[in-house]
């Protein structure tokens, strides 16, 4: 959506420090104290080439609303050049989700910042508050959804097509938030920013921008990421030396793109040996250790992976602090590796420590906190076979996901499915089953059963369990004639068919006669079991004439 050609700069940047030289442009929005309101940046210049007058914000292109002019004469003279870019601007469309978050942040900024970043993430909230102030009218509550002069779309286009590095950095920052996570718009902001940095920045600024663009391309899985990483690596090595933190970071990013796990592991080992000697107090050293541990864990080298996970945890504690997010991630990684080594008590210890710190730093219902609770539930269920404790953890996580993310979010549904599996496997008595059906939405059981029908799970017996639970619940709560009850019966019939349970199929059809026609229509009677005079007849073995005679004699309804 946002991958459009850039507008070329029609004139050199002004020499006045107030309107765009390096002194004013390279200031990061995060450097502005949250308590201060930053200025609106350089005044907009007339879009006509050669004109140095300040544009009148009321004299805009009537089609794209982005290009601004000082007079009608300038607009007319510029039209032949502008019409191509006018079409591109009009084709620029914001995602619905991006507009929704911008509306939220403009409606009740403080409340929604706390909701998005966690109650205790004061640095993150302060940084984003500063970014919104830097963005001027985009974060001032003056913009609306849709298309028009006062829309978010036009305000963002003004930032992208403008020459204010602070605003472009702020836009790149807010689009990188996990809650908003507009990868395409983030990349476009970085690309526009890079054009200005190349014009007025230092060589190191340009290389920093290349590395950031490589990460943005990587998140979109775009092939341009390789060239960005390699150019950044070569530049940092020549400028700062092979053992500098930025050169190691770029080399680490290049290593992530190597085609085989063995090559990645070998490269990570070399980087680790170099970084731990030259950069013991840099975070990148322990990022390399963490990534190496992940690769080794996938290869099954759990003991060695645990060594590197522990090195990453201890290094991050020392360099970043006990409550840093990367330190908390290392705690959960330690829990995962010792769980894989079947030391379940030790795994619970790491998870519990991570949970306590996450509740303190991020809040009780932050997604990362809830993920840790989910890991604890899995350890109780799979490792310790403590189904009651596992159910308690799953219920706690599910309640948090529903409050924070809503019932339709993928993480909420995943937690509900895991809970449903636990309750089916852990409690076989029907009384407990009915409790589960009343307590948890039946659609989740249906959805879970459908997953067991197909690859990679393909466990028809478990699918049958799910559909039986759902059918019992729908019959008890909605009645046998309800559409959802009939759908559950149809899915259960399919699970019986997959297991060649002919007698169960007939019994179910006798209770729900509508299933007979549905089965004939959906399978073309390639497989259909019916009973006459106490005997089962496989219709697939009959000729077409015999089938018709058979149906007329036995299924007149």
C-alpha positions in Angstrom: 0.0 0.0 0.0 2.7 2.4 0.9 5.4 1.3 -1.6 5.2 4.4 -3.8 8.0 6.3 -5.5 9.4 9.2 -3.5 8.9 12.8 -4.5 12.3 14.2 -5.6 13.5 17.3 -3.6 12.9 20.1 -6.1 15.3 22.5 -4.4 18.1 22.4 -1.8 17.4 22.5 1.8 17.1 26.0 3.2 20.2 27.4 4.9 18.3 29.0 7.8 18.8 26.8 10.9 15.2 27.1 11.8 13.9 25.5 8.6 16.0 22.4 8.0 19.8 22.4 8.4 21.4 19.5 10.2 21.5 21.3 13.5 17.7 21.2 13.7 16.9 18.1 11.6 19.0 15.4 13.3 17.4 16.0 16.7 15.6 12.8 17.7 12.0 13.2 19.0 13.0 11.1 22.0 15.4 13.9 23.0 12.6 16.4 23.5 11.5 16.4 27.2 7.9 15.1 27.5 6.9 18.2 29.5 7.9 20.5 26.6 5.8 21.1 23.5 8.1 20.9 20.5 7.7 23.3 17.7 5.8 22.4 14.6 9.1 22.2 12.6 10.0 24.1 9.4 7.2 26.1 7.8 6.0 24.5 4.6 7.6 25.9 1.4 5.6 26.4 -1.8 5.6 23.1 -3.8 6.4 24.9 -7.1 10.1 24.4 -8.2 12.1 27.6 -7.8 9.7 29.3 -5.5 11.1 30.1 -2.1 7.9 31.6 -0.6 6.2 30.1 2.4 3.1 28.1 1.3 -0.4 29.0 2.3 -1.9 26.0 4.0 -5.3 27.0 2.6 -4.0 26.8 -1.0 -3.7 23.1 -1.6 -4.1 20.7 -4.5 -7.8 20.1 -4.6 -7.3 16.4 -5.4 -4.6 15.0 -3.1 -4.7 17.9 -0.5 -0.9 17.4 0.0 0.9 19.9 -2.3 0.7 23.5 -1.0 1.3 26.7 -2.9 1.8 30.4 -2.2 -0.4 31.4 -5.1 -2.6 30.1 -7.9 0.0 30.9 -10.5 2.5 28.5 -8.8 -0.1 25.8 -8.7 -0.9 26.1 -12.4 2.8 26.2 -13.4 3.5 23.1 -11.2 0.6 21.0 -12.4 2.4 19.3 -15.3 5.0 17.9 -12.8 2.6 17.3 -9.9 -0.1 15.4 -11.7 1.9 12.1 -11.6 2.6 12.4 -7.8 -1.0 13.6 -7.2 -2.2 10.3 -8.5 0.2 8.5 -6.2 -0.9 10.5 -3.2 -4.5 9.8 -3.9 -3.7 6.1 -4.1 -2.2 6.2 -0.6 -4.6 4.5 1.8 -4.1 3.9 5.6 -5.0 0.6 7.1 -8.2 0.6 9.1 -6.3 -0.7 12.2 -3.8 2.2 11.9 -6.6 4.8 11.8 -8.4 3.1 14.7 -5.3 3.4 16.9 -4.6 7.0 15.9 -8.2 7.8 16.8 -7.8 6.1 20.2 -4.6 8.0 20.9 -6.2 11.3 19.9 -9.3 10.6 22.0 -7.8 9.8 25.3 -4.1 9.8 24.9 -2.9 9.1 28.5 -5.4 6.3 29.1 -4.7 4.5 25.8 -0.9 4.9 26.1 -1.2 3.0 29.4 -3.4 0.4 27.8 -1.0 -0.1 24.9 2.3 0.0 26.7 1.5 -1.3 30.2 0.8 0.5 33.4 4.4 0.5 34.6 6.3 1.2 31.3 6.9 4.8 32.1 9.9 5.3 29.7 7.8 3.8 26.8 4.8 6.0 27.6 7.0 9.1 27.9 8.8 8.4 24.6 5.5 7.9 22.7 3.9 11.0 24.3 6.9 12.9 23.0 6.5 11.4 19.5 2.9 12.4 19.4 3.8 16.0 20.3 6.5 16.1 17.7 4.0 15.0 15.0 2.0 18.2 15.5 -1.6 18.0 14.3 -1.3 14.3 13.7 -1.2 13.7 17.4 -3.1 16.8 18.5 -6.7 15.5 18.1 -7.3 17.7 15.1 -7.4 14.9 12.5 -10.3 12.6 11.5 -10.7 9.3 9.7 -11.4 9.2 6.0 -10.1 11.5 3.3 -9.8 15.3 3.4 -7.6 18.1 4.5 -8.1 17.3 8.2 -7.7 13.5 7.7 -5.0 11.3 9.2 -4.1 10.2 5.7 -3.2 13.7 4.5 -1.4 14.5 7.8 0.8 11.4 7.4 1.4 12.3 3.7 2.5 15.8 4.7 5.1 14.2 7.1 6.3 11.7 4.5 6.6 14.3 1.7 8.1 17.0 4.0 11.6 17.7 5.1 11.4 17.5 8.9 13.6 14.6 10.2 12.2 14.9 13.7 8.6 14.2 12.4 9.8 11.3 10.2 11.6 9.7 13.1 8.5 10.1 15.3 6.3 8.6 12.6 8.7 5.7 12.2 8.6 5.2 16.0 4.9 5.1 16.5 4.3 2.8 13.5 6.8 0.3 15.1 4.8 -0.1 18.2 3.7 -3.7 18.7 0.1 -2.7 19.2 -0.1 -0.7 16.0 2.7 -2.4 14.0 2.1 -1.0 10.6 5.2 -2.5 8.9 4.6 -1.0 5.5 4.1 2.6 6.8 7.1 2.1 9.1 9.3 1.2 6.2 8.0 4.2 4.1 8.8 6.6 7.0 12.3 5.1 7.2 12.8 5.4 3.4 11.8 9.1 3.4 14.0 9.7 6.4 17.0 8.1 4.7 16.7 10.6 1.8 17.1 13.5 4.1 19.8 11.9 6.2 21.8 11.2 3.0 21.5 14.9 2.2 22.5 16.4 5.5 23.7 13.6 7.9 27.0 12.1 8.7 28.3 8.8 7.3 27.4 7.1 10.5 23.9 8.5 10.4 23.5 7.1 6.9 24.7 3.6 8.0 22.4 3.7 11.0 19.5 4.4 8.6 20.5 1.5 6.3 20.5 -0.9 9.2 17.1 0.3 10.4 15.7 -0.1 6.8 17.2 -3.6 6.7 15.2 -4.5 9.8 12.0 -3.0 8.3 12.5 -4.9 5.1 13.2 -8.0 7.1 9.9 -7.7 9.0 8.1 -7.6 5.6 10.3 -10.5 4.3 11.4 -8.3 1.5 14.7 -9.3 -0.4 16.1 -5.8 -0.1 17.0 -6.6 3.5 20.2 -8.4 2.4 21.7 -5.5 0.5 20.9 -3.1 3.5 22.6 -5.3 6.0 25.6 -6.0 3.9 26.2 -2.3 3.0 25.7 -1.3 6.7 28.2 -4.0 7.7 30.8 -3.0 5.2 30.4 0.7 6.1 30.6 0.2 9.9 33.7 -2.0 9.5 35.5 0.6 7.4 34.3 3.5 9.6 34.4 2.1 13.2 36.3 -1.2 13.0 35.3 -4.9 12.9 35.0 -5.1 16.7 32.7 -2.1 17.1 29.2 -2.7 18.5 27.5 -1.4 15.3 29.7 -3.5 13.0 28.9 -6.6 15.1 25.2 -5.8 15.0 25.2 -5.6 11.2 27.2 -8.8 11.0 24.7 -10.5 13.3 21.9 -9.4 11.0 23.7 -10.7 8.0 24.2 -14.0 9.8 20.4 -14.4 10.4 20.0 -14.6 6.5 22.4 -17.5 6.0 20.5 -20.4 4.4 21.5 -23.3 6.7 21.3 -23.7 10.5 24.9 -25.0 10.6 26.2 -21.9 8.8 24.3 -19.6 11.1 25.6 -21.5 14.2 29.2 -21.3 13.0 28.8 -17.5 12.3 27.2 -16.9 15.7 30.0 -18.7 17.5 32.6 -16.5 15.8 30.7 -13.4 16.6 30.2 -14.5 20.2 33.9 -15.2 20.7 34.8 -11.8 19.3 32.1 -9.8 21.1 32.5 -11.3 24.5 36.2 -10.3 24.5 35.8 -6.8 22.8 32.3 -5.8 23.9 31.5 -7.3 27.3 29.4 -4.3 28.2 27.3 -4.1 25.0 23.8 -5.6 24.7 24.5 -6.9 21.2 27.0 -9.4 22.7 24.2 -11.1 24.6 21.8 -10.9 21.7 24.2 -13.1 19.8 24.4 -15.5 22.7 20.6 -15.7 22.9 20.2 -16.3 19.1 22.9 -19.0 19.3 21.1 -20.7 22.1 17.8 -20.7 20.1 19.6 -22.3 17.1 21.2 -25.0 19.3 17.8 -25.7 20.9 16.2 -26.3 17.5 19.1 -28.7 16.6 18.5 -30.6 19.9 21.8 -29.6 21.6 19.9 -28.7 24.8 22.8 -28.8 27.2 24.9 -26.4 25.1 21.9 -24.2 24.5 21.3 -23.9 28.2 24.9 -22.6 28.6 24.4 -19.8 26.1 20.9 -19.0 27.5 22.5 -18.6 30.9 25.3 -16.4 29.5 22.6 -14.2 27.8 20.6 -14.0 31.0 23.6 -13.1 33.2 24.9 -10.6 30.7 21.6 -8.8 30.2 21.1 -8.6 34.0 24.5 -6.9 34.3 24.3 -4.6 31.2 20.5 -3.8 30.9 19.3 -4.4 34.5 17.0 -6.9 36.2 13.8 -5.4 34.9 14.7 -4.8 31.2 12.5 -6.5 28.7 15.3 -8.5 27.1 16.3 -9.7 30.6 12.7 -10.9 31.1 12.8 -12.7 27.7 16.0 -14.5 28.8 14.3 -15.7 32.0 11.4 -17.2 29.9 14.0 -18.7 27.5 15.7 -20.4 30.4 12.4 -21.8 31.5 11.8 -23.2 28.0 15.2 -24.9 27.7 15.1 -26.6 31.1 11.5 -27.6 30.4 12.8 -29.3 27.2 15.4 -31.0 29.3 12.5 -32.3 31.5 13.6 -30.4 34.6 10.1 -29.1 35.2 10.6 -27.8 38.7 13.5 -25.6 37.6 11.5 -24.5 34.6 8.7 -23.4 36.9 11.2 -21.4 39.0 12.3 -19.4 36.0 8.8 -18.8 34.8 7.6 -17.7 38.3 10.5 -15.3 38.6 9.8 -13.9 35.1 6.1 -13.6 35.9 6.7 -11.6 39.1 9.0 -9.1 37.3 6.6 -8.8 34.3 3.7 -8.1 36.6 5.8 -5.4 38.3 7.2 -3.9 35.1 4.4 -4.5 32.5 1.3 -5.2 34.5 -0.8 -8.3 35.3 -2.6 -8.5 31.9 0.2 -7.5 29.6 0.5 -10.1 26.8 4.0 -11.0 27.8 2.9 -11.7 31.3 0.1 -13.8 30.1 2.4 -15.8 27.7 4.5 -16.7 30.8 1.4 -17.8 32.6 0.6 -20.0 29.6 4.1 -21.5 29.7 3.5 -22.3 33.4 0.2 -24.0 32.6 1.9 -26.2 29.9 4.6 -27.2 32.4 2.1 -28.2 35.0 0.1 -30.2 32.5 2.8 -31.9 30.4 5.6 -32.1 32.9 4.1 -32.5 36.4 0.6 -33.9 35.4 -1.0 -31.5 37.8 -4.2 -30.9 35.8 -5.9 -28.8 38.6 -2.9 -26.3 38.7 -2.7 -26.3 34.9 -6.4 -25.4 34.7 -5.9 -22.6 37.2 -3.1 -21.1 35.1 -5.0 -21.5 31.8 -8.1 -19.8 33.3 -6.0 -17.0 34.7 -4.3 -16.5 31.3 -7.6 -16.7 29.4 -9.2 -14.1 31.7 -6.3 -11.8 31.0 -6.4 -12.3 27.2 -10.1 -11.6 27.1 -9.7 -8.4 29.0 -6.7 -7.1 27.2 -7.1 -8.5 23.6 -10.7 -9.5 23.3 -12.4 -12.8 22.5 -11.5 -12.8 18.8 -7.7 -12.3 19.2 -5.5 -15.2 18.1 -3.8 -15.5 21.5 -7.2 -15.6 23.3 -8.4 -18.4 21.0 -5.1 -20.3 21.3 -5.4 -20.2 25.1 -9.0 -21.3 25.0 -8.1 -24.3 22.8 -5.3 -25.4 25.1 -7.7 -25.2 28.0 -10.3 -27.3 26.1 -7.7 -29.9 25.4 -6.7 -30.1 29.0 -10.2 -30.4 30.2 -10.9 -33.2 27.7 -7.7 -35.1 28.5 -7.7 -34.4 32.3 -11.4 -35.0 33.1 -13.2 -37.9 31.5 -16.4 -37.9 33.6 -19.5 -36.4 31.9 -20.4 -34.2 34.9 -17.1 -32.3 34.5 -17.6 -32.2 30.7 -21.0 -30.5 31.1 -19.4 -28.0 33.5 -16.8 -27.1 30.8 -19.5 -26.8 28.2 -21.5 -24.3 30.3 -18.4 -22.3 31.3 -16.6 -22.0 28.0 -18.0 -21.0 24.5 -19.0 -24.1 22.5 -17.7 -22.6 19.3 -14.2 -23.1 20.6 -14.7 -26.8 21.0 -16.1 -27.0 17.5 -13.2 -25.1 16.1 -10.8 -27.3 18.0 -12.4 -30.4 16.6 -12.1 -29.2 13.1 -8.4 -28.6 13.6 -8.0 -32.3 14.6 -9.6 -33.4 11.3 -6.8 -32.0 9.2 -3.0 -32.0 9.0 -0.8 -31.8 10.9 -2.8 -33.0 13.9 -5.2 -35.4 12.1 -6.3 -37.1 15.3 -9.9 -38.3 14.5 -10.5 -39.7 18.0 -9.7 -36.4 19.6 -11.9 -34.6 16.9 -14.7 -37.0 17.9 -14.2 -36.0 21.6 -14.5 -32.3 20.7 -17.6 -32.7 18.6 -19.3 -34.9 21.2 -18.6 -32.3 23.9 -20.0 -29.6 21.6 -23.1 -31.6 20.6 -23.9 -32.4 24.2 -23.6 -28.7 25.1 -25.7 -27.4 22.2 -28.4 -30.0 22.8 -28.6 -29.0 26.5 -28.5 -25.2 25.9 -30.1 -24.6 22.4 -32.1 -27.7 21.7 -31.9 -30.3 18.9 -33.5 -28.1 16.2 -31.1 -25.3 16.5 -28.8 -24.7 13.5 -25.6 -24.9 15.7 -26.7 -28.2 17.2 -27.3 -29.6 13.7 -23.9 -28.4 12.6 -22.2 -30.1 15.6 -24.0 -33.3 14.7 -22.9 -33.0 11.1 -19.2 -32.6 12.1 -19.5 -35.6 14.5 -20.9 -37.7 11.6 -17.8 -36.7 9.6 -15.5 -37.8 12.4 -17.3 -41.1 12.6 -16.9 -41.6 8.9 -13.2 -40.9 9.0 -12.9 -43.8 11.5 -15.2 -46.1 9.6 -17.6 -46.3 12.6 -20.6 -47.4 10.6 -22.9 -48.3 13.5 -22.3 -44.9 15.2 -23.0 -43.2 11.9 -26.3 -44.9 11.5 -27.3 -44.2 15.2 -26.5 -40.5 14.7 -28.5 -40.3 11.4 -31.5 -42.0 13.2 -31.5 -39.2 15.7 -30.8 -36.4 13.2 -32.5 -37.5 9.9 -31.4 -34.3 8.1 -27.9 -35.7 8.1 -28.8 -38.3 5.5 -29.4 -35.9 2.7 -26.5 -33.7 3.7 -24.2 -36.8 3.6 -25.5 -37.8 0.2 -25.1 -34.4 -1.3 -21.6 -33.8 0.1 -20.1 -37.2 -0.7 -22.1 -38.1 -3.8 -23.0 -41.4 -2.0 -19.4 -42.5 -2.5 -19.6 -43.8 1.1 -23.0 -44.2 2.9 -24.0 -46.8 5.4 -27.7 -47.6 6.0 -29.5 -50.4 7.8 -32.4 -52.6 6.7 -33.8 -55.4 8.7 -30.9 -55.2 11.2 -28.3 -55.5 8.4 -25.8 -52.8 7.2 -25.6 -52.2 3.4 -22.7 -50.4 1.8 -24.3 -48.3 -0.9 -21.0 -47.9 -2.8 -21.3 -51.6 -3.8 -24.7 -51.2 -5.5 -25.4 -50.2 -9.1 -27.1 -46.9 -9.8 -30.4 -48.7 -10.5 -30.1 -50.7 -7.2 -29.4 -47.5 -5.3 -32.5 -45.8 -6.6 -34.6 -48.8 -5.8 -33.0 -49.1 -2.4 -33.7 -45.4 -1.5 -37.3 -45.6 -2.7 -38.0 -48.7 -0.6 -36.2 -47.5 2.6 -36.0 -43.7 2.7 -39.3 -42.4 1.4 -39.1 -39.4 3.6 
